Amino acid sequence: MLSAEIIAIGSELLTPFKTDTNSLWLTEKLNEIGIEVKLKTVVGDDEARLEETVRDAIKRSDIVITTGGLGPTEDDITRKITAKALDKDLIFKQKLLDDLRERFKSFGYEMPEKNRSQAYIIDGSEVLPNPRGSAVGMLSDLSEKYLVVLPGPPRELKPMFEKYVLPKLKESAGDIVVLRRSLRVSGMGESSLDELIAPIYTKYKNPQTATLFNKTEIEIQLTAQGNTKEEAESLLDELANKIADKLGMAVFAKKGEKMEEVIGRILIEKNKTLSVAESCTGGLIGERLTEVSGSSKYFIEGSVTYHNDAKIRNLSVPKDVIENHGAVSGEVAEAMALGMRKKAETDYAISVTGIAGPTGGTEEKPVGTVFIGYSDEEETKSIKLNLPGDRYLIRWRSSQAALDYLRRNILKKEDD
Amino acid sequence: MLSAEIIAIGSELLTPFKTDTNSLWLTEKLNEIGIEVKLKTVVGDDEARLEETVRDAIKRSDIVITTGGLGPTEDDITRKITAKALDKDLIFKQKLLDDLRERFKSFGYEMPEKNRSQAYIIDGSEVLPNPRGSAVGMLSDLSEKYLVVLPGPPRELKPMFEKYVLPKLKESAGDIVVLRRSLRVSGMGESSLDELIAPIYTKYKNPQTATLFNKTEIEIQLTAQGNTKEEAESLLDELANKIADKLGMAVFAKKGEKMEEVIGRILIEKNKTLSVAESCTGGLIGERLTEVSGSSKYFIEGSVTYHNDAKIRNLSVPKDVIENHGAVSGEVAEAMALGMRKKAETDYAISVTGIAGPTGGTEEKPVGTVFIGYSDEEETKSIKLNLPGDRYLIRWRSSQAALDYLRRNILKKEDD
């Protein structure tokens, strides 16, 4: 098994505020082709330490990947120091400079002189194009070893790595296939889940199983190794199906999809439309639904009725229902869902009203009290939740619960 | 300034699922007493790599902190390898073994023989008690340098570090106070920003300046050292003011606040209200605004008019304006903002309509074409943007641009 090291470069990654996440993604991609990550380093704009780190890494490991530090400013030292660590020169590429000028021009700017530094590459290295940014990457083939130099922003790094680096590493890595699959579960606690499925997954050494708790849901992650893709897939299928059967409707995604993608798929399959009325989530549900490309096919309208007047005006929530039950109540959630559905003329509508905190809680309705409303042609109903967490988490959990309530209601109708 | 390195030990930290977070907390604590973290490493149960890492770290840095790998199992190699890297022996402490047996007894268990390994410490090191776990820490004073060995679980590491390590490091570090401040900038590219302010900040060694690019904005991070808090504050004030003067209105936050917090502060100060009409951002602007606690004071209503019918029905956008100019146009953005403001009876309204992609672009209006509308009592207007990036980034940038357009318009009125 080939070994890799990842070096993240940037002083901001040595502050208390920023952590290197590129290495997690890179590790996943490397693991998939059977390459093991043996060491990770984070280093700032300290030239001596960076040079030593790169030199040591190349000595010990088959593949060394650096991320970041390719920008045009003084503290972007990666280009210079990686070349030095390889005892190579940086050479100027007119073509890269022309491309850079062109890139700036296409956005209506003139290239600042500073960006000229981005037209230099390590002598003998392959240039890795970057359609999403001004910093190209580099790949140096060091006979049996590789140094790969990537830009820091994940949006630039990921396509570059997948398109230009992965195929090359795959050739060197040989024929082990490592595949992962995740099942996503909603509406269940971590330990009750583990009690149900541990008797199943502990019987398997391959795939390996890990359960991760993530904001509002549990991810059950399976990792299988095989000699072929088919072999690994069939190992995954077997265990994934056993676990999914045990957990039933709580599994909302069998292949790692997000809740909003699952909702989208169901609505498209059934050719149905949706509208959303939000209070404490403030637009989050709409935002999540419309993050899915193609959502305009089923998502018609959202209404963020933060103020009570807006609930009355937009969703025809009767004023006396608010006065009698309070804005945070099942009655108001139902009126919001019903009003939204009728107004937007959609097949389904969901609504959320609750207290996200940190202020606004009362003894009767503490922070975390959230009502989710649901309406279709046949019925309008609501559920009450008591959600733990801070403002951010309560809002996120509310949005997830609302989408999951919709999912379960649609699928239940199907079973009837 | 003393320098530190942090070495996180544990194979689970080399998987795609787990990241080392202890180092962020440790960095914060170290920075507060004027110690700079120069390098971080994550290493698994690879003995040779760990030994090399510890040896190199001690050579280059004043303080080396390891976390994790102190458990009783085979793959907990920290004790053995740190001793080896210092060329010291591990010595057995009867007292530690007695304590361990006592600890297990207090939970009603007999100590497993495996745990005996936890009674060995690096020769000459100080034992750091661990009331929350079975692994004690160690502190080796290497004359002018320290090696600190801590357990991995944050709830064990934190109290141990604060009680036994921090006071000792503080003595060595002296009376330095380190403070950070960040300025946030919108509507400017990284290199044009740097060209403007590099002539200012490069004159200062203290504070140090770092610029970070983050989705839609640039953060200028200043770190100042002083003998007192007041001294560090005044150093920050001086440079922050110079930079802010140079950049003018592009600086939206002088003390690290988010755009939505800045908007909230301005609206509260002026006692004004806001509503938002969103198309391609799908609720993101509402979500951001309402993420701020207390936003119900000024945020009245949002309308996610994804479908054209919803724009007509909810915002009174004239049908012929959509037909003549297209849903993605300045005319529609203006009609959305005006309609929203009138309907919600707010002082301000902003709107967004655009093409977030990946599909839906045309030659005339490619993906990334976004119109932002603004309306107040005196005027209604719009701007057109050509935003780079994928769907996620275009939506985020649109939301930021809309909030910034609002901010600039409100503040401009003030200047008039």
Contacts between the chains, C-beta under 8 A, distances in Angstrom:
chain1	res1	chain2	res2	distance
A	11	B	210	5.4
A	12	B	210	6.0
A	12	B	212	5.0
A	12	B	221	7.2
A	13	B	40	7.8
A	14	B	27	6.7
A	14	B	36	7.9
A	14	B	37	5.0
A	14	B	38	7.0
A	14	B	39	7.6
A	14	B	40	6.7
A	15	B	27	6.6
A	15	B	31	7.7
A	15	B	180	7.7
A	15	B	221	7.5
A	16	B	24	5.0
A	16	B	25	7.2
A	16	B	27	4.6
A	16	B	28	3.6
A	16	B	31	6.7
A	17	B	24	7.5
A	18	B	212	7.7
A	19	B	19	6.0
A	19	B	20	7.8
A	19	B	21	7.1
A	19	B	24	6.1
A	20	B	19	7.7
A	21	B	19	7.0
A	24	B	16	4.9
A	24	B	17	7.3
A	24	B	19	6.2
A	25	B	16	7.0
A	27	B	14	6.7
A	27	B	15	6.6
A	27	B	16	4.6
A	28	B	16	3.6
A	31	B	15	7.8
A	31	B	16	6.7
A	36	B	14	7.9
A	37	B	14	5.0
A	38	B	14	7.1
A	38	B	43	7.6
A	38	B	44	6.5
A	38	B	46	5.6
A	38	B	49	6.1
A	39	B	14	7.7
A	39	B	41	6.7
A	39	B	42	6.9
A	39	B	43	5.1
A	39	B	44	7.7
A	39	B	46	7.4
A	39	B	49	5.4
A	39	B	53	7.4
A	40	B	13	7.8
A	40	B	14	6.8
A	40	B	41	7.0
A	40	B	42	4.1
A	40	B	43	7.9
A	41	B	39	6.7
A	41	B	40	6.9
A	41	B	41	5.1
A	41	B	42	7.7
A	42	B	39	6.9
A	42	B	40	4.1
A	42	B	41	7.7
A	43	B	38	7.5
A	43	B	39	5.1
A	43	B	40	7.9
A	44	B	38	6.5
A	44	B	39	7.7
A	46	B	38	5.5
A	46	B	39	7.4
A	48	B	60	7.8
A	49	B	38	6.0
A	49	B	39	5.4
A	49	B	60	6.4
A	52	B	56	6.9
A	52	B	60	7.5
A	53	B	39	7.3
A	56	B	52	6.8
A	56	B	56	7.0
A	60	B	48	7.8
A	60	B	49	6.4
A	60	B	52	7.5
A	71	B	190	6.8
A	71	B	213	7.8
A	72	B	190	7.5
A	72	B	191	5.1
A	72	B	194	7.5
A	73	B	190	7.5
A	73	B	191	7.4
A	73	B	194	5.2
A	73	B	198	7.6
A	73	B	211	6.9
A	74	B	198	7.4
A	74	B	202	7.6
A	75	B	210	6.8
A	107	B	386	7.4
A	107	B	388	7.0
A	108	B	386	8.0
A	109	B	189	7.1
A	109	B	192	7.7
A	112	B	191	4.3
A	112	B	192	6.0
A	112	B	194	8.0
A	112	B	195	5.5
A	114	B	191	5.1
A	114	B	194	6.5
A	114	B	195	6.5
A	115	B	191	5.8
A	132	B	388	7.7
A	132	B	389	7.4
A	153	B	213	7.4
A	155	B	389	7.1
A	155	B	390	6.7
A	155	B	393	6.7
A	210	B	17	6.4
A	212	B	17	5.8
A	221	B	17	6.9
A	276	B	283	8.0
A	276	B	304	7.5
A	278	B	283	7.3
A	278	B	286	7.7
A	280	B	290	7.7
A	281	B	287	7.2
A	281	B	290	7.8
A	282	B	283	7.8
A	282	B	286	4.9
A	282	B	287	5.1
A	282	B	289	6.8
A	282	B	290	2.8
A	282	B	291	7.1
A	282	B	295	7.6
A	282	B	299	7.6
A	282	B	302	7.3
A	283	B	278	7.3
A	283	B	282	7.8
A	283	B	283	3.1
A	283	B	284	6.5
A	283	B	285	6.8
A	283	B	286	2.9
A	283	B	287	4.0
A	283	B	288	8.0
A	283	B	289	8.0
A	283	B	290	6.8
A	283	B	302	5.4
A	283	B	304	6.7
A	284	B	283	6.6
A	284	B	287	4.4
A	285	B	283	6.9
A	286	B	278	7.7
A	286	B	282	4.9
A	286	B	283	2.8
A	286	B	286	7.6
A	286	B	287	7.9
A	286	B	304	4.3
A	286	B	306	7.8
A	287	B	281	7.3
A	287	B	282	5.1
A	287	B	283	4.0
A	287	B	284	4.4
A	287	B	286	7.9
A	287	B	287	5.0
A	287	B	395	8.0
A	289	B	282	6.8
A	289	B	283	8.0
A	290	B	280	7.7
A	290	B	281	7.8
A	290	B	282	2.8
A	290	B	283	6.9
A	290	B	304	7.5
A	290	B	306	6.4
A	290	B	395	7.9
A	291	B	282	7.1
A	291	B	391	7.3
A	291	B	392	6.9
A	291	B	395	7.3
A	293	B	357	7.4
A	293	B	358	5.7
A	293	B	359	6.6
A	293	B	391	6.0
A	294	B	359	7.3
A	295	B	282	7.6
A	295	B	306	7.6
A	296	B	306	5.8
A	296	B	307	7.1
A	299	B	282	7.7
A	299	B	306	5.4
A	300	B	306	6.2
A	300	B	307	4.5
A	300	B	309	7.5
A	300	B	310	6.2
A	301	B	303	7.8
A	301	B	304	6.2
A	301	B	305	6.1
A	301	B	306	6.0
A	301	B	307	6.1
A	301	B	310	4.0
A	301	B	314	7.2
A	302	B	282	7.2
A	302	B	283	5.3
A	302	B	302	7.7
A	302	B	303	7.5
A	302	B	304	3.1
A	302	B	306	7.1
A	303	B	301	7.8
A	303	B	302	7.4
A	303	B	303	6.0
A	303	B	304	7.0
A	303	B	314	7.8
A	304	B	276	7.5
A	304	B	283	6.7
A	304	B	286	4.3
A	304	B	290	7.5
A	304	B	301	6.3
A	304	B	302	3.1
A	304	B	303	7.1
A	304	B	304	7.0
A	305	B	301	6.1
A	306	B	286	7.7
A	306	B	290	6.4
A	306	B	295	7.5
A	306	B	296	5.9
A	306	B	299	5.3
A	306	B	300	6.3
A	306	B	301	6.1
A	306	B	302	7.1
A	307	B	296	7.0
A	307	B	299	8.0
A	307	B	300	4.5
A	307	B	301	6.1
A	309	B	300	7.4
A	310	B	300	6.1
A	310	B	301	3.9
A	310	B	344	6.7
A	313	B	343	7.6
A	314	B	301	7.1
A	314	B	303	7.7
A	314	B	314	7.5
A	343	B	313	7.6
A	344	B	310	6.7
A	357	B	293	7.4
A	358	B	293	5.7
A	359	B	293	6.5
A	359	B	294	7.3
A	391	B	291	7.3
A	391	B	293	6.0
A	392	B	291	7.0
A	395	B	287	8.0
A	395	B	290	8.0
A	395	B	291	7.3
